[in-house]
Amino acid sequence: MTGDDSGGLLLPWPDADGEPFWQYVRRGELRVQCCTDCGLRRFPPRPCCPRCHGFGTRWDLVSGRGRLWSFVVAHPPLLPAYAAQAPYPVALVELDDAPGIRLVGTLTPSVRRPDAPLDAVDTARLRIGAPVQVVYQKLAPGVTVPRWALTGSADRAAAGGRPG
C-alpha cells in the first residue's frame, strides 16, 4: 500500500491485523474490528480481543459520524510536505455508534471537500464535541485515508463562514 505519488505525505503502512481496515477505506467504508465471541468493538485492530481473549473477528460497518473528542494543532518543524500546510489541526474523533473507539485524522471544512488542504479549517473556531463525518481522500494510487469533515453549524463556523 505504499507508493511514490503522495506529494511527500506519509502513507499508511498496514500490518496483517490492520490491512482489512485499509481495504474497506479504499472502498469508501468505515469498519471497525469486532470480537465474534463477546461482541466488543475495538480499534486499533489486533489479533486477540482485550476483553475475552477470543481470536474470532468480523468487521462491522459504522456510520462514520462522530464528535471531535480532542485535537492538536501541528506546527513546524515537520516534514516538508506537512510544513508547507502548517499550522493545521489533527483530530481525535469518537465514533457515535461505537463509543470508546477514537480515530485520528485530519479535518476538512466540508463533506464536499475531502481533498481540502490540511490548513483549510480555522483552528480558532474548533470546539470539542463538534459533529464530524468521515470522508475519504485518495492520497496516491491504491491509497485512501479517512478524514473528518465538520458538519452542520460546525462546518460553517470552522470554515470561517466561507462556503464549503
HELIX and SHEET records of a PDB file:
HELIX    1   1 GLU A   19  ARG A   26  1                                   8    
HELIX    2   2 PRO A   80  ALA A   83  1                                   4    
HELIX    3   3 THR A  123  ARG A  125  5                                   3    
HELIX    4   4 GLY A  152  ALA A  158  1                                   7    
SHEET    1   A 3 ARG A  41  ARG A  42  0                                        
SHEET    2   A 3 ARG A  31  CYS A  35 -1                                        
SHEET    3   A 3 THR A  57  LEU A  61 -1                                        
SHEET    1   B 6 ARG A  65  ALA A  74  0                                        
SHEET    2   B 6 TYR A  88  LEU A  95 -1                                        
SHEET    3   B 6 ARG A 102  THR A 108 -1                                        
SHEET    4   B 6 VAL A 143  LEU A 150  1                                        
SHEET    5   B 6 PRO A 131  ALA A 140 -1                                        
SHEET    6   B 6 ARG A  65  ALA A  74 -1                                        
END                                                                             
